[in-house]
Amino acid sequence: MTNDAKPVTTENRLQRARDEHELYFRAHPKLTDRDYLLAVFDELAALPGTHEVFGEHNPIRELPNWLSGDAGGELLRFFQKSDADTGALVHDFTDPAWDTRFLGDLHQDLSEAARKKYALLQTPEFVEEFILERTLEPALNEFGLVTGHWSFVIRHSSGNK
């Protein structure tokens, strides 16, 4: 970082994201926000830590009509939404105490057809707690580790109940 560089903040990360979006459409004026998201996913897929999530097996590539250009724009606006009073991001991933339950809500609400076809429903919190109290917590006590990919396991293991 040079002396005249600004420190990294949520505000300038958001502005950078908006600037990158604008630059993409200057270079590709006939494409859609879905295309933009796919280009971002391609960049993320090239990184070792995110390849498994954003690589060629990503369902967005297998279901080309799952996310329209308009829905891609709605998705971008959702994640870039700011609080009208404070200007702070509503969904700020830099807050370590932030709950990720909204991601499950978003996933199940993106497409009614996909929700019905693939049974995309958020696990109710009381069910999460019941399962975790009887499975994860004893496993952590016994073995000190856990594997899995469910959002409620991630939330629980990070202390966000």
RONU-963298 format. One line per field, with one value per atom (N, C-alpha, C): residue in one letter; x negated, y, z. Coordinates in Angstrom, 2 decimals, padded with zeros to 5 digits. Example, Ala and Ser with C-alpha at 12.3 -4.5 7.8 and 13.67 -1.06 7.14 Angstrom:
# RONU-963298
code <- A  A  A  S  S  S
px <- -013.19  -012.30  -013.20  -012.85  -013.67  -012.90
py <- -005.69  -004.50  -003.30  -002.25  -001.06  000.03
pz <- 007.80  007.80  007.80  007.08  007.14  007.87
This chain:
# RONU-963298
code <- M  M  M  T  T  T  N  N  N  D  D  D  A  A  A  K  K  K  P  P  P  V  V  V  T  T  T  T  T  T  E  E  E  N  N  N  R  R  R  L  L  L  Q  Q  Q  R  R  R  A  A  A  R  R  R  D  D  D  E  E  E  H  H  H  E  E  E  L  L  L  Y  Y  Y  F  F  F  R  R  R  A  A  A  H  H  H  P  P  P  K  K  K  L  L  L  T  T  T  D  D  D  R  R  R  D  D  D  Y  Y  Y  L  L  L  L  L  L  A  A  A  V  V  V  F  F  F  D  D  D  E  E  E  L  L  L  A  A  A  A  A  A  L  L  L  P  P  P  G  G  G  T  T  T  H  H  H  E  E  E  V  V  V  F  F  F  G  G  G  E  E  E  H  H  H  N  N  N  P  P  P  I  I  I  R  R  R  E  E  E  L  L  L  P  P  P  N  N  N  W  W  W  L  L  L  S  S  S  G  G  G  D  D  D  A  A  A  G  G  G  G  G  G  E  E  E  L  L  L  L  L  L  R  R  R  F  F  F  F  F  F  Q  Q  Q  K  K  K  S  S  S  D  D  D  A  A  A  D  D  D  T  T  T  G  G  G  A  A  A  L  L  L  V  V  V  H  H  H  D  D  D  F  F  F  T  T  T  D  D  D  P  P  P  A  A  A  W  W  W  D  D  D  T  T  T  R  R  R  F  F  F  L  L  L  G  G  G  D  D  D  L  L  L  H  H  H  Q  Q  Q  D  D  D  L  L  L  S  S  S  E  E  E  A  A  A  A  A  A  R  R  R  K  K  K  K  K  K  Y  Y  Y  A  A  A  L  L  L  L  L  L  Q  Q  Q  T  T  T  P  P  P  E  E  E  F  F  F  V  V  V  E  E  E  E  E  E  F  F  F  I  I  I  L  L  L  E  E  E  R  R  R  T  T  T  L  L  L  E  E  E  P  P  P  A  A  A  L  L  L  N  N  N  E  E  E  F  F  F  G  G  G  L  L  L  V  V  V  T  T  T  G  G  G  H  H  H  W  W  W  S  S  S  F  F  F  V  V  V  I  I  I  R  R  R  H  H  H  S  S  S  S  S  S  G  G  G  N  N  N  K  K  K
px <- -000.85  000.00  -000.90  -000.63  -001.40  -000.81  -001.56  -001.11  000.17  000.38  001.57  002.74  002.58  003.68  004.66  005.93  006.97  007.01  007.30  007.47  008.70  008.66  009.77  010.93  012.09  013.29  014.44  015.53  016.73  017.19  017.12  017.59  016.78  015.43  014.68  014.67  014.93  015.11  016.40  017.46  018.72  018.55  017.85  017.63  016.80  015.81  015.00  015.88  016.76  017.66  018.53  019.05  019.89  019.07  017.83  016.96  016.63  016.34  016.04  017.25  018.43  019.67  019.81  019.58  019.67  018.64  017.41  016.37  016.72  017.29  017.69  018.69  019.67  020.71  020.25  019.22  018.62  017.97  017.34  016.68  017.66  018.80  019.78  021.20  021.52  022.79  024.05  023.92  025.10  025.36  024.50  024.67  025.53  025.83  026.73  025.98  026.69  026.10  025.79  026.53  026.21  024.83  024.59  023.28  022.17  022.47  021.49  021.17  022.20  021.97  021.17  021.46  020.69  019.23  018.96  017.58  016.89  017.60  017.04  016.78  017.74  017.55  016.34  016.14  014.98  013.67  013.64  012.45  012.25  013.34  013.25  012.86  013.33  013.02  011.53  010.86  009.43  008.58  009.19  008.47  008.56  007.47  007.49  008.53  008.75  009.67  011.14  011.47  012.88  013.23  012.27  012.54  013.68  013.70  014.73  016.13  016.25  017.58  017.99  017.06  017.42  016.96  016.43  015.91  017.00  016.60  017.49  018.71  018.67  019.80  020.85  020.63  021.59  022.95  024.02  025.35  025.82  025.33  025.76  025.37  024.33  023.90  024.73  025.17  025.95  027.40  027.89  029.27  029.27  029.07  028.88  030.08  031.26  032.44  032.78  031.97  032.25  032.13  031.17  030.96  030.98  032.02  032.13  031.24  031.08  030.33  030.95  032.29  032.99  032.79  032.87  032.67  031.24  030.28  028.90  028.75  029.46  029.45  030.08  031.17  031.81  030.87  030.16  029.20  028.08  027.56  026.53  027.07  028.27  028.86  029.11  029.51  029.74  028.47  027.34  026.10  025.44  025.85  025.28  026.21  027.30  028.27  027.65  027.90  027.39  028.54  028.26  029.23  029.44  030.69  030.98  030.51  030.53  030.14  028.63  027.95  026.52  025.62  026.15  025.33  024.54  024.65  023.92  024.59  023.78  024.33  025.28  026.40  027.35  026.77  026.11  025.51  024.00  023.39  021.96  021.23  020.53  019.83  018.57  018.20  017.00  017.30  018.56  018.95  018.86  017.90  017.73  018.90  019.72  020.86  022.13  022.03  023.21  023.78  025.07  025.77  025.90  025.69  025.76  027.08  028.05  029.33  029.99  029.77  030.38  029.95  028.76  028.31  029.23  029.66  030.62  031.95  032.38  033.63  033.52  032.39  032.17  032.18  031.47  031.38  032.77  033.59  034.91  035.86  035.60  036.52  036.11  034.97  034.52  035.45  035.94  036.77  037.81  039.08  040.14  040.09  039.81  039.74  038.60  037.42  036.28  036.57  037.24  037.56  038.45  039.46  040.36  039.66  038.89  038.24  037.19  036.41  035.29  035.53  036.75  037.13  036.18  035.97  035.07  035.81  035.71  036.36  035.36  035.41  034.55  034.96  033.99  034.28  034.72  035.89  036.33  035.32  035.20  034.20  034.38  035.63  035.82  035.35  035.46  034.97  033.44  032.84  031.38  030.87  031.46  031.01  031.15  032.27  032.51  031.43  031.16  030.16  028.77  028.43  027.09  026.84  027.84  027.67  027.43  027.99  027.89  026.82  026.26  025.27  023.95  024.01  022.78  022.08  022.82  022.18  021.52  022.19  021.50  020.28  020.38  019.25  018.08  018.36  017.30  016.65  017.46  016.93  016.08  016.51  015.82  014.56  014.69  013.60  012.92  013.58  012.98  013.01  013.72  013.81  015.14  015.46  016.69  016.48  017.13  017.13  018.57  018.77  020.13  020.22  021.39  021.54  022.84  023.64  024.91  024.70  025.53  025.35  025.53  026.43  026.63  025.43  024.71  023.50  022.44  022.31  021.34  021.67  022.93  023.35  023.05  023.37  023.17  021.68  020.88  019.46  018.74  019.32  018.69  019.24  020.17  020.72  021.93  022.44  023.62  024.86  025.45  026.65  027.88
py <- -001.16  000.00  001.23  002.15  003.39  004.38  005.42  006.41  007.12  007.30  008.02  007.08  005.80  004.85  004.92  004.80  004.82  003.48  003.47  002.18  001.46  000.15  -000.64  -000.55  -000.11  -000.01  -000.64  -000.87  -001.39  -000.45  000.86  001.84  001.80  001.76  001.76  000.40  -000.69  -001.99  -001.97  -001.40  -001.29  -000.42  000.69  001.56  000.84  000.08  -000.68  -001.70  -002.37  -003.34  -002.64  -001.48  -000.73  -000.26  000.16  000.59  -000.57  -001.74  -002.93  -003.32  -003.21  -003.49  -002.54  -001.27  -000.28  -000.54  -000.84  -001.14  -002.36  -003.36  -004.58  -004.22  -003.41  -003.08  -002.07  -001.30  -000.46  -001.35  -002.43  -003.36  -004.33  -004.59  -005.58  -005.01  -003.99  -003.28  -004.11  -005.21  -005.99  -007.17  -007.34  -008.47  -008.07  -009.05  -008.83  -009.00  -008.71  -008.90  -010.37  -011.28  -012.71  -012.97  -012.40  -012.56  -011.96  -010.82  -010.19  -011.11  -011.67  -012.57  -013.80  -014.34  -015.48  -015.10  -013.88  -013.42  -013.31  -012.81  -012.73  -014.14  -015.05  -016.44  -017.07  -016.76  -017.29  -016.82  -015.54  -015.03  -015.74  -015.94  -016.63  -018.10  -018.72  -020.13  -020.32  -019.27  -019.37  -019.34  -019.01  -018.95  -020.29  -020.74  -022.05  -022.18  -021.14  -021.22  -021.18  -020.77  -020.66  -021.48  -022.22  -023.02  -024.01  -024.68  -025.70  -025.12  -023.87  -023.25  -022.66  -022.01  -021.27  -021.92  -023.13  -023.81  -024.27  -025.08  -025.51  -026.30  -026.87  -027.64  -026.78  -025.48  -024.57  -024.71  -024.91  -025.14  -024.01  -022.81  -021.72  -022.00  -022.77  -023.11  -024.27  -025.14  -026.29  -025.94  -024.89  -024.46  -023.04  -022.90  -021.57  -020.64  -021.17  -020.31  -020.07  -020.61  -020.48  -019.04  -018.32  -016.94  -016.07  -015.27  -014.38  -013.17  -012.37  -011.13  -010.20  -010.11  -009.26  -009.78  -011.10  -011.68  -011.45  -011.50  -011.21  -009.79  -008.85  -007.46  -007.33  -008.05  -008.03  -008.59  -009.64  -010.25  -009.25  -008.57  -007.56  -006.45  -005.96  -004.89  -005.37  -006.63  -007.19  -007.09  -007.54  -007.57  -006.20  -005.23  -003.90  -002.90  -003.38  -002.50  -001.84  -000.53  000.25  000.71  000.85  001.40  002.88  003.30  004.67  005.69  005.33  006.27  006.37  005.22  005.21  005.11  004.61  004.38  003.09  002.37  001.10  -000.01  -000.94  -002.10  -002.87  -003.29  -004.10  -005.50  -006.03  -007.37  -007.22  -006.96  -006.70  -007.96  -008.58  -009.83  -009.62  -008.37  -008.13  -008.12  -008.20  -008.19  -009.62  -009.92  -011.30  -011.82  -010.94  -011.38  -011.51  -011.34  -011.29  -012.68  -012.82  -014.09  -014.33  -015.57  -015.91  -016.55  -016.55  -017.20  -016.61  -015.34  -014.71  -015.40  -016.02  -016.70  -017.88  -018.62  -019.70  -019.16  -018.05  -017.41  -016.97  -016.35  -015.90  -017.08  -018.13  -019.32  -019.89  -020.01  -020.61  -019.66  -018.35  -017.39  -016.91  -017.35  -016.88  -017.32  -018.52  -019.04  -019.99  -019.65  -020.52  -021.88  -021.89  -023.15  -024.03  -023.42  -024.18  -024.66  -023.81  -024.19  -025.43  -025.45  -026.60  -027.83  -027.65  -028.78  -029.44  -028.62  -029.13  -029.09  -028.76  -028.70  -027.81  -026.61  -025.65  -024.92  -025.45  -024.81  -024.68  -023.53  -023.25  -024.15  -024.72  -025.52  -024.58  -024.83  -023.96  -023.97  -022.83  -022.70  -023.72  -024.01  -024.97  -026.36  -026.70  -027.99  -027.98  -026.86  -026.74  -026.99  -026.29  -026.41  -027.83  -028.48  -029.85  -030.78  -030.66  -031.51  -031.24  -029.97  -029.61  -030.04  -029.87  -030.26  -031.75  -032.54  -034.00  -034.63  -033.84  -034.43  -033.64  -032.39  -031.62  -031.36  -030.88  -030.57  -031.79  -032.96  -034.15  -034.54  -034.38  -034.73  -033.79  -032.50  -031.55  -031.87  -032.22  -032.57  -033.83  -034.78  -036.07  -035.98  -035.35  -035.39  -034.05  -032.96  -031.65  -031.14  -031.80  -031.31  -031.74  -031.13  -031.48  -031.22  -032.03  -031.78  -031.63  -030.94  -030.74  -029.45  -029.22  -028.02  -027.29  -027.69  -027.03  -025.67  -024.72  -023.36  -023.33  -024.15  -024.09  -024.67  -025.60  -026.12  -025.04  -024.32  -023.24  -022.16  -021.78  -020.76  -021.20  -022.46  -022.96  -023.00  -023.52  -023.68  -022.34  -021.29  -019.98  -019.16  -019.74  -019.06  -018.21  -018.21  -017.43  -018.29  -018.42  -019.22  -018.39
pz <- 000.00  000.00  000.00  -000.91  -000.95  000.05  000.33  001.30  000.89  -000.41  -000.85  -001.17  -000.95  -001.18  -000.02  -000.37  000.66  001.37  002.67  003.36  002.81  002.83  002.32  003.30  002.80  003.61  002.87  003.58  002.92  001.82  002.09  001.12  -000.17  -000.05  -001.30  -001.99  -001.24  -001.91  -002.72  -002.15  -002.88  -004.12  -003.99  -005.15  -006.20  -005.78  -006.74  -007.48  -006.75  -007.39  -008.43  -008.08  -009.03  -010.22  -009.98  -011.08  -012.01  -011.43  -012.25  -013.11  -012.54  -013.25  -014.44  -014.20  -015.28  -016.37  -015.98  -016.96  -017.80  -017.17  -017.90  -019.00  -018.67  -019.65  -020.68  -020.38  -021.42  -022.48  -022.03  -022.95  -023.60  -022.94  -023.43  -023.33  -024.12  -023.93  -024.23  -024.95  -025.31  -024.38  -023.38  -022.47  -021.28  -020.42  -019.28  -017.97  -016.88  -015.56  -015.30  -015.90  -015.77  -016.38  -017.55  -018.19  -017.32  -016.73  -015.84  -014.65  -014.03  -012.90  -013.33  -014.51  -015.01  -015.20  -015.70  -015.86  -014.50  -013.50  -012.14  -011.62  -011.83  -011.39  -012.07  -013.37  -014.08  -013.43  -013.03  -012.34  -011.01  -010.27  -008.99  -009.17  -010.24  -010.50  -010.78  -011.21  -011.49  -010.22  -009.09  -007.82  -007.10  -006.49  -005.83  -004.73  -003.96  -002.82  -003.19  -004.40  -004.78  -006.02  -006.53  -007.74  -007.55  -006.41  -006.20  -006.14  -005.74  -005.66  -007.00  -007.70  -008.90  -010.19  -010.13  -011.31  -012.26  -013.21  -014.30  -013.83  -012.66  -012.15  -011.46  -011.39  -010.76  -011.45  -010.70  -011.30  -012.22  -012.03  -012.89  -014.34  -014.55  -015.90  -016.48  -015.61  -016.06  -016.36  -015.73  -015.91  -016.47  -017.80  -018.36  -018.19  -018.02  -017.86  -016.39  -015.49  -014.07  -013.61  -014.14  -013.74  -015.00  -015.13  -016.28  -016.07  -017.12  -017.00  -015.97  -015.97  -015.00  -013.57  -013.40  -012.07  -011.60  -012.53  -012.18  -011.65  -012.28  -011.81  -010.43  -010.20  -008.88  -007.82  -008.17  -007.25  -006.89  -007.88  -007.62  -006.73  -007.03  -006.21  -004.78  -004.63  -003.30  -002.45  -003.02  -002.25  -002.12  -002.94  -002.86  -002.17  -001.62  -000.97  000.25  000.36  001.49  002.36  003.65  004.58  004.26  004.10  003.71  004.74  006.01  007.07  007.27  007.19  007.52  006.30  005.19  004.01  004.08  005.19  005.36  004.56  004.12  003.41  004.33  003.77  004.53  004.75  003.73  003.80  003.74  004.88  004.97  005.41  004.49  004.78  005.62  005.89  006.69  008.18  008.57  009.99  010.53  011.42  011.90  012.73  013.27  014.09  013.26  011.97  011.11  010.86  010.93  010.69  009.19  008.77  007.34  006.95  007.84  007.54  006.28  006.03  004.87  003.57  003.55  002.34  002.00  003.02  002.79  002.31  002.90  002.45  001.00  000.67  -000.70  -001.66  -001.30  -002.16  -002.44  -001.42  -001.62  -002.35  -002.31  -002.91  -004.30  -004.80  -006.12  -007.24  -007.18  -008.26  -007.68  -007.88  -007.37  -008.06  -009.38  -010.11  -009.58  -009.35  -008.82  -007.40  -006.61  -005.24  -005.24  -006.10  -006.16  -006.72  -007.79  -008.45  -007.56  -006.84  -006.06  -004.55  -004.14  -002.73  -001.93  -002.42  -001.77  -000.66  000.53  001.67  002.81  003.45  004.59  005.77  006.44  007.62  008.75  009.35  010.46  011.60  012.28  013.34  014.46  014.85  015.94  015.53  014.23  013.74  013.75  013.30  013.34  014.75  015.70  017.09  017.61  017.29  017.72  017.16  015.86  015.22  015.79  015.90  016.36  017.80  018.66  020.06  020.20  019.29  019.42  018.54  017.62  016.72  016.71  016.30  016.14  017.46  018.43  019.71  020.34  020.38  020.90  020.05  018.72  017.85  018.10  018.25  018.55  019.89  020.88  022.19  022.13  021.30  021.20  020.34  019.16  018.18  017.94  018.28  018.09  016.67  015.78  014.40  013.80  012.66  011.95  010.47  009.65  008.21  007.77  006.68  006.17  005.41  004.80  004.00  004.25  005.22  005.45  006.08  005.68  006.20  007.71  008.27  009.72  010.46  009.87  010.50  010.50  009.40  009.31  010.34  010.41  011.36  012.79  013.10  014.45  014.79  013.88  014.18  014.26  013.64  013.73  014.89  015.65  016.81  016.51  015.27  014.91  014.98  016.14  016.29  016.01
